[in-house]
Amino acid sequence: MLTRLEVNGFKNLVDFSVDFGPFTCITGPAGVGKSNFFDAIRFLSLLTEHTINEAALNIRGPASGASDFQELFFFGGRQRAERIEIAAEMIVRSNVQDDFGREALASSSFLRYEVSFRRGLSSDVGPASGLMLEREELRPIIEARATRHLKFPHSKNRFRDSVVYNSRHARTGFVSTLNDPETGAPGIVAHQDGGYPARGRPCPAYRAIRTMVGTEGTAATPTILAAKREMQGWRILSLEPEAMRRPDPLHQPAGLAPDGAHIPATLHRRMVNAQEQGSDLTTVLTPLTELISQIVPVSRIDVARDDAFGLLSVTWEEPSGLKIGLPSVSDGALRFLVLGLLSQSPEPPPLLCIENPEIGLQGTALDALNTILQRMAVDPQQVVGPDNPLRQIIVVSQSPSLLQMQQLQDLLLLQTSRDYTEGSSADGHVLRCHPHIGSWRCSNPSEGIDMSTLWSVPVPAQKMQIGFPAQFWTPK
């Protein structure tokens, strides 16, 4: 669970920070950089599985055509930022499995991860000449300080005590940046959970191909592994109708892609697992059918296997008995199908970032969409467990109808601004995040924006399609 994100120097994120709760709904005018905000989260996730440069090039996907590392650094009109700094505070799942299938138990569940990169110069020596690792830290947030860091409303006895603990007594972090005693150059050190270094000398930062968190994958460093597994599980969904409609090869591994592909393989695997465990297929298909029937008439959803062509496809039976395939299903119903599969996942991803989930939906379908999104998020007033998984939802939407259904404290407004920190010489628009006035994200009662004034009717009583006042789209 991502509880706080801090970004500096990445695209138009300068001195940017935001705190998250279980459910967050973000809005803002087109073109301000809402996707850049998701890209920072995606970058941290990619770093756990790819080299630094591969992660940088794949922030918007392998087909994005990105090839200029310089574009990742904030450009203020006069000069480009020298470094990118990202920090994330997160609650991790304590029980993890390493790359060899061995179980491990993290000694701390509330962690702060910091990583920074600088621009590689042509004179730099080393394999990471695009983005060069400069600093990396992973430290525990002890229970005594959890109240200050875990700001959203929650039950201390039920929620926090069930997910936040720390048995680490060493003063060092789990990953730290130290000067090499022989060369004096910054080096990255991984520490075992007992506090002892897992390596002899610091690994030279400027030569690093991967981050330390992205490199460690064994039970010898369980807390580093837990942080890695947490960030690996962060999913940014940008659902594409064409991808969601495609059939799958018979042996396609289960798992939904960020664009919604592999629905047949994922549903087929769920059905096979249910049969292997002696359960009836209705335990998989009935809840899914009931969910979809909230927006379109459907009596049964199933998977068809075509051995002649080696394909799996999803069939959709209407109450009249007519069977259709996903190519004939509406875009909105496909989105519901993906969300239904994710909500019923036996191993739910810890974080789901969803861009514009309301596309193709209106009226009562939006109510149903909001209900499923809210229910997917962990209940911070209850104990975390199988019936209340530690799952977090971040939604970006420009639909006033959907936004008006939200609690005001769950809303964030993104705008570009020229108000920089004192002494800054930047000359470009940067992204700023505004919470609802006086909500838990505000440090004082007068901070923030009155979100109820974004609409010309009371919030959330009305659910009409109403435009935003122009003054809220105008950069300062």
C-alpha positions in Angstrom: 0.0 0.0 0.0 1.5 3.3 -1.1 0.9 5.9 1.6 3.0 8.8 0.4 4.8 9.7 -2.8 7.4 12.5 -3.2 8.9 13.4 -6.6 11.4 16.0 -7.6 12.8 16.7 -11.1 10.7 14.0 -13.0 8.9 15.5 -16.0 6.7 18.3 -14.5 6.8 17.0 -10.9 9.0 19.4 -8.9 8.9 19.3 -5.1 5.7 17.3 -5.5 4.2 15.3 -2.6 0.9 13.6 -1.9 -0.5 11.3 0.8 -2.8 8.4 -0.1 -5.5 6.6 1.7 -7.2 3.3 0.6 -9.2 5.1 -2.1 -8.2 8.3 -3.9 -9.9 9.9 -6.9 -7.9 12.4 -8.8 -9.1 15.0 -11.3 -7.8 18.0 -13.2 -7.8 19.6 -16.6 -6.5 17.8 -19.7 -2.8 18.3 -20.4 -1.7 19.2 -16.9 0.3 16.0 -16.4 -1.9 13.5 -14.6 -0.2 10.7 -16.6 3.2 12.0 -15.4 2.0 11.3 -11.8 1.2 7.7 -12.7 4.4 7.4 -14.6 6.4 8.1 -11.4 4.6 5.2 -9.8 5.1 3.0 -12.9 8.8 3.9 -12.9 9.3 2.6 -9.3 7.5 -0.6 -10.3 9.5 -1.1 -13.5 12.8 -0.7 -11.6 12.1 -3.9 -9.6 12.2 -6.0 -12.8 14.3 -4.1 -15.3 17.6 -2.3 -15.6 17.5 1.4 -14.8 17.6 2.4 -18.5 15.1 -0.3 -19.6 12.7 1.0 -16.9 13.2 4.6 -18.1 12.5 3.7 -21.7 9.4 1.6 -20.8 7.6 4.1 -18.6 4.9 4.6 -21.2 5.2 1.0 -22.5 7.7 -0.7 -24.8 5.9 0.6 -27.9 6.0 4.3 -26.8 9.1 4.9 -29.0 10.8 6.9 -26.2 14.5 7.1 -26.7 15.6 10.4 -25.1 16.4 10.0 -21.4 16.6 13.8 -21.1 12.8 14.1 -21.6 12.4 12.5 -18.1 14.1 15.4 -16.4 12.1 18.5 -15.7 12.8 21.4 -18.1 12.1 24.8 -16.6 12.4 26.8 -19.8 16.0 27.8 -19.1 17.7 24.6 -18.0 17.0 21.0 -17.4 17.0 19.4 -13.9 20.2 17.6 -13.0 18.6 14.8 -11.1 15.4 12.8 -10.5 14.5 12.1 -6.9 11.6 9.8 -5.9 10.5 8.7 -2.4 7.7 6.3 -1.5 6.3 5.3 1.9 4.6 2.0 1.8 3.0 -0.8 3.9 4.3 -4.1 2.6 3.0 -7.7 3.1 5.2 -9.4 5.6 5.1 -12.9 4.2 6.9 -13.1 0.9 8.4 -15.8 -1.3 11.8 -15.4 -3.0 12.8 -16.3 -6.5 13.7 -19.8 -5.4 10.3 -20.4 -3.8 11.5 -20.0 -0.2 9.2 -18.3 2.3 10.6 -15.3 4.2 9.3 -12.9 6.8 10.1 -9.2 6.7 11.2 -7.6 9.9 9.5 -4.3 9.2 6.2 -3.7 7.3 6.2 0.1 7.1 9.0 1.3 4.9 10.4 4.4 3.2 12.2 4.0 -0.1 14.2 6.7 -1.7 16.1 6.6 -5.0 17.7 9.3 -7.1 19.3 9.4 -10.5 21.3 12.0 -12.4 21.8 12.6 -16.1 24.6 10.5 -17.6 27.2 12.6 -19.5 29.2 11.4 -22.5 32.3 11.5 -20.4 30.8 9.2 -17.8 32.4 5.7 -17.6 30.1 2.8 -16.8 27.2 0.8 -18.3 24.5 3.1 -17.0 25.3 6.1 -19.3 21.6 7.1 -19.7 20.3 7.4 -16.2 22.9 6.9 -13.5 22.0 5.8 -10.0 23.2 8.3 -7.4 21.5 7.3 -4.2 19.3 4.5 -2.8 17.8 4.1 0.7 15.3 1.7 2.3 14.5 2.4 5.9 11.8 1.2 8.4 9.2 3.6 9.8 8.9 2.5 13.4 5.6 2.0 15.1 6.1 5.0 17.4 6.1 7.2 14.3 3.4 5.4 12.3 0.7 7.9 13.5 2.6 10.8 11.9 3.1 8.9 8.6 -0.2 7.1 8.3 -2.5 10.1 8.1 -5.7 8.8 6.6 -8.6 8.0 9.1 -8.2 4.4 10.3 -8.7 2.2 13.3 -5.5 1.8 15.3 -6.5 -1.4 17.1 -8.0 -3.1 14.0 -6.3 -1.8 10.9 -2.9 -0.4 11.9 -2.0 -3.0 14.5 -2.8 -5.7 11.9 -0.4 -4.4 9.2 2.2 -2.2 10.9 5.0 -3.8 12.9 8.8 -3.5 13.3 11.2 -6.0 14.9 14.3 -4.3 13.5 16.6 -2.9 16.2 19.7 -2.0 14.1 20.1 1.7 13.4 21.0 1.1 9.7 18.4 0.9 7.0 17.9 -2.1 4.8 19.5 -0.4 1.8 21.9 2.6 2.3 24.3 4.7 0.4 27.8 5.0 1.8 31.1 6.3 0.6 33.4 3.5 -0.4 36.3 3.4 2.1 38.9 2.9 -0.7 37.6 5.2 -3.5 35.5 7.7 -1.6 32.8 7.3 -4.3 29.1 6.7 -3.3 28.2 3.0 -3.1 25.0 1.1 -2.4 24.9 -1.4 0.4 22.3 -4.0 1.2 21.8 -4.9 4.8 20.4 -8.2 6.2 17.5 -7.9 8.5 19.9 -8.3 11.5 21.6 -5.1 10.4 24.8 -6.7 9.0 25.9 -5.8 5.4 24.9 -8.5 2.9 27.9 -7.4 0.8 31.5 -6.7 1.6 32.1 -3.3 0.0 29.6 -0.8 -1.3 28.6 -1.4 -4.9 29.6 1.7 -6.9 26.5 3.7 -7.6 27.6 5.2 -10.9 28.3 1.7 -12.3 25.0 0.2 -11.2 22.8 -1.3 -14.0 20.0 -2.0 -11.6 18.8 -0.6 -8.3 19.6 -2.7 -5.2 15.9 -3.4 -4.5 15.6 -4.6 -8.1 18.6 -6.8 -7.7 17.8 -8.5 -4.4 15.6 -11.5 -4.8 16.4 -14.0 -2.1 15.2 -14.8 1.4 18.6 -13.6 2.8 17.2 -10.0 2.7 13.5 -10.5 3.4 12.5 -6.9 4.0 14.2 -5.7 0.8 12.4 -8.5 -0.9 9.1 -7.5 0.6 9.6 -3.9 -0.7 10.4 -5.3 -4.1 7.3 -7.5 -4.2 5.1 -4.6 -3.1 6.3 -2.3 -5.9 6.1 -5.2 -8.4 2.5 -5.5 -7.6 1.6 -1.9 -8.4 -0.6 -1.9 -11.5 -1.4 1.0 -13.8 -4.4 0.1 -15.9 -5.2 1.9 -19.2 -7.8 -0.4 -20.6 -8.0 -0.7 -24.4 -11.2 -2.3 -26.0 -9.2 -4.0 -28.7 -6.9 -5.7 -26.2 -9.8 -6.8 -24.0 -11.6 -8.4 -27.0 -8.7 -10.6 -28.1 -8.8 -14.4 -27.6 -5.8 -16.1 -26.0 -3.7 -19.0 -27.0 -4.4 -22.2 -25.0 -1.2 -22.0 -23.0 -1.3 -18.2 -22.4 -0.3 -17.7 -18.7 -3.0 -16.2 -16.6 -2.8 -12.5 -15.6 -4.4 -9.4 -16.9 -2.2 -7.0 -18.8 -2.3 -3.3 -18.1 -4.4 -2.8 -21.3 -6.9 -5.5 -20.2 -5.6 -8.2 -22.4 -5.8 -12.0 -21.5 -9.3 -12.0 -20.1 -9.9 -15.6 -21.5 -6.7 -17.0 -20.0 -7.3 -15.4 -16.6 -10.9 -16.6 -16.3 -10.0 -20.1 -17.6 -7.3 -20.4 -14.9 -9.7 -19.4 -12.2 -12.2 -22.1 -13.4 -9.4 -24.7 -13.5 -8.3 -23.8 -10.0 -11.8 -24.1 -8.7 -12.2 -27.6 -10.2 -8.8 -28.7 -8.8 -9.9 -27.6 -5.4 -13.2 -29.4 -5.6 -15.3 -26.3 -5.9 -18.2 -25.7 -8.2 -17.7 -23.4 -11.2 -20.6 -21.3 -10.0 -18.2 -20.0 -7.3 -16.2 -18.3 -10.0 -18.9 -17.5 -12.7 -21.9 -16.5 -10.6 -20.4 -13.5 -8.8 -18.9 -12.3 -12.1 -22.2 -12.7 -14.0 -24.1 -10.9 -11.2 -21.6 -8.0 -11.4 -21.9 -7.6 -15.1 -25.7 -7.9 -15.0 -25.8 -4.6 -13.2 -25.1 -2.8 -16.4 -26.1 -5.2 -19.3 -28.4 -8.2 -19.5 -26.4 -11.4 -19.1 -27.3 -14.8 -17.7 -24.0 -16.6 -18.0 -20.3 -16.0 -18.7 -18.1 -18.9 -19.8 -14.9 -19.8 -21.5 -14.9 -21.6 -24.9 -12.0 -23.7 -25.9 -11.2 -24.2 -29.6 -8.6 -27.0 -29.9 -8.6 -26.7 -33.7 -7.2 -23.2 -33.6 -5.6 -23.4 -30.1 -7.6 -20.5 -28.7 -9.5 -19.6 -25.6 -12.4 -17.1 -25.8 -15.1 -15.8 -23.5 -18.7 -16.4 -24.4 -21.5 -14.2 -23.2 -25.1 -15.6 -22.9 -28.0 -13.1 -22.8 -31.3 -13.9 -21.1 -32.8 -14.7 -24.5 -30.3 -17.5 -24.9 -28.3 -15.7 -27.5 -24.5 -16.3 -27.2 -22.0 -13.7 -28.3 -18.3 -13.2 -28.0 -16.3 -10.4 -26.5 -16.0 -8.6 -29.9 -19.8 -7.9 -29.7 -19.7 -6.7 -26.1 -19.8 -3.0 -25.3 -16.7 -1.2 -24.1 -18.3 -0.4 -20.7 -19.2 -4.0 -20.1 -15.6 -5.1 -20.9 -14.3 -2.7 -18.3 -16.6 -4.1 -15.8 -15.5 -7.6 -16.6 -11.8 -6.7 -16.0 -12.6 -4.9 -12.7 -14.7 -8.0 -11.7 -11.8 -10.3 -12.4 -9.5 -8.0 -10.4 -11.9 -7.7 -7.5 -12.2 -11.4 -7.2 -8.5 -12.2 -7.6 -7.2 -14.7 -5.0 -4.0 -12.7 -4.9 -5.1 -9.1 -5.3 -2.6 -6.5 -6.4 -1.7 -4.1 -3.6 -2.2 -1.0 -5.7 -4.4 -0.4 -8.8 -4.1 2.9 -10.6 -7.0 3.2 -13.1 -7.2 5.9 -15.8 -10.7 7.1 -16.8 -12.6 4.0 -15.8 -15.9 5.7 -16.6 -15.4 5.7 -20.4 -18.4 4.1 -22.0 -20.6 4.2 -18.9 -23.3 6.6 -17.8 -26.3 6.8 -15.5 -26.8 3.8 -13.2 -23.7 2.1 -14.7 -21.6 4.8 -13.1 -23.2 4.1 -9.7 -22.3 0.4 -10.2 -18.8 1.3 -11.2 -18.3 3.5 -8.2 -19.6 0.8 -5.9 -17.1 -1.8 -7.2 -14.2 0.6 -7.0 -15.0 1.5 -3.4 -15.4 -2.1 -2.4 -12.1 -3.1 -3.9 -10.2 -0.8 -1.6 -9.3 -2.0 1.9 -11.5 -1.0 4.8 -9.3 1.0 7.2 -11.6 0.5 10.1 -11.3 -3.3 10.0 -8.6 -5.9 10.4 -6.7 -6.8 7.2 -7.2 -10.4 6.2 -8.7 -12.6 3.4 -12.0 -10.8 3.6 -10.4 -7.4 3.8 -7.2 -7.6 1.6 -4.7 -4.8 1.7 -5.6 -3.4 -1.6 -5.5 0.3 -2.7 -7.3 2.1 -5.5 -6.2 5.3 -7.2 -8.5 6.6 -9.9 -8.0 9.4 -12.4 -11.2 10.8 -13.8 -12.6 13.9 -15.6 -16.2 12.8 -15.2 -18.1 15.2 -12.9 -20.8 12.6 -12.5 -18.3 10.1 -11.1 -16.4 12.7 -9.1 -19.6 13.9 -7.3 -20.2 10.4 -6.0 -17.0 10.5 -4.0 -16.3 11.6 -0.4 -14.8 15.0 -0.5 -11.8 13.8 1.5 -11.0 11.3 -1.2 -10.7 13.9 -3.9 -7.5 15.5 -5.2 -7.3 18.3 -7.8 -4.2 18.4 -10.0 -3.2 21.8 -11.6 -0.1 23.3 -13.1 1.4 26.2 -11.2 4.2 28.7 -11.3 4.4 28.9 -7.5 7.8 27.3 -6.7 9.8 26.9 -3.6 11.7 29.9 -2.5 14.9 30.5 -4.4 14.0 28.3 -7.4 15.0 29.5 -10.8 12.6 27.2 -12.7 10.5 28.8 -15.4 8.0 26.1 -16.4 4.6 24.8 -15.3 4.9 22.2 -12.5 2.2 20.0 -11.1 0.5 20.8 -7.8 -1.9 18.6 -5.9 -4.8 20.2 -3.9 -6.8 18.3 -1.3 -10.3 19.2 0.0 -10.0 22.1 2.5 -9.5 21.0 6.0 -9.3 17.2 5.2 -6.8 14.8 6.6 -4.2 15.7 3.9 -4.1 19.3 5.1 -1.6 20.5 7.7 -4.0 23.3 8.9 -7.7 23.8 8.6 -7.5 26.5 6.0 -5.3 24.6 3.6 -6.7 23.1 0.4 -9.6 23.8 -1.9 -13.3 23.5 -1.3 -14.0 20.7 -3.6 -17.8 21.3 -3.3 -17.4 24.5 -5.3 -16.1 22.6 -8.3 -19.7 21.9 -9.3 -22.6 24.3 -9.5 -24.8 21.9 -7.5 -24.4 20.3 -4.1 -21.9 17.4 -3.8 -22.6 14.5 -3.8 -26.4 14.8 -3.8 -26.6 15.5 -7.6 -25.1 13.2 -10.2 -25.6 15.2 -13.3 -23.1 15.8 -16.0 -22.0 19.4 -15.1 -18.9 21.2 -16.3 -16.2 22.6 -14.1 -15.9 26.4 -13.5 -13.1 27.8 -15.7 -11.2 29.4 -12.8 -10.2 26.0 -11.5 -8.6 25.1 -14.8 -6.4 28.2 -14.9 -2.8 27.9 -13.7 -1.7 30.3 -11.1 
